[in-house]
């Protein structure tokens, strides 16, 4: 998972930090729903 996180960081390195953060928050919500 940490490896994926770093690759996501590289993908979003050119994006506004707030955009990347909100996208990752949405991903976290989706991920948590799928895990339950």
C-alpha positions as a Markdown table, in Angstrom:
| # | Residue | x | y | z |
|---|---|---|---|---|
| 1 | Unk | 0.0 | 0.0 | 0.0 |
| 2 | Unk | 2.8 | 2.4 | 0.8 |
| 3 | Unk | 4.3 | 1.7 | -2.6 |
| 4 | Unk | 1.0 | 2.6 | -4.2 |
| 5 | Unk | 0.8 | 5.8 | -2.1 |
| 6 | Unk | 4.2 | 6.9 | -3.3 |
| 7 | Unk | 3.2 | 6.3 | -7.0 |
| 8 | Unk | 0.0 | 8.3 | -6.4 |
| 9 | Unk | 2.2 | 11.1 | -5.0 |
| 10 | Unk | 4.3 | 11.1 | -8.1 |
| 11 | Unk | 1.2 | 11.2 | -10.2 |
| 12 | Unk | -0.2 | 14.2 | -8.3 |
| 13 | Unk | 3.2 | 16.0 | -8.1 |
| 14 | Unk | 2.0 | 18.4 | -10.8 |
| 15 | Unk | -1.5 | 18.9 | -9.3 |
| 16 | Unk | -2.5 | 21.5 | -6.8 |
| 17 | Unk | -2.0 | 20.0 | -3.3 |
| 18 | Unk | -5.7 | 20.6 | -2.3 |
| 19 | Unk | -6.9 | 18.8 | -5.4 |
| 20 | Unk | -4.7 | 15.8 | -4.7 |
| 21 | Unk | -5.8 | 15.8 | -1.0 |
| 22 | Unk | -9.5 | 15.9 | -1.8 |
| 23 | Unk | -9.0 | 13.2 | -4.4 |
| 24 | Unk | -7.2 | 11.0 | -1.9 |
| 25 | Unk | -9.8 | 11.6 | 0.7 |
| 26 | Unk | -12.5 | 10.5 | -1.8 |
| 27 | Unk | -10.4 | 7.4 | -2.6 |
| 28 | Unk | -10.1 | 6.6 | 1.1 |
| 29 | Unk | -13.9 | 6.8 | 1.6 |
| 30 | Unk | -14.4 | 4.5 | -1.4 |
| 31 | Unk | -11.7 | 2.1 | -0.2 |
| 32 | Unk | -13.2 | 1.9 | 3.3 |
| 33 | Unk | -16.7 | 1.2 | 1.8 |
| 34 | Unk | -15.3 | -1.6 | -0.4 |
| 35 | Unk | -13.4 | -3.2 | 2.5 |
| 36 | Unk | -16.5 | -3.6 | 4.7 |
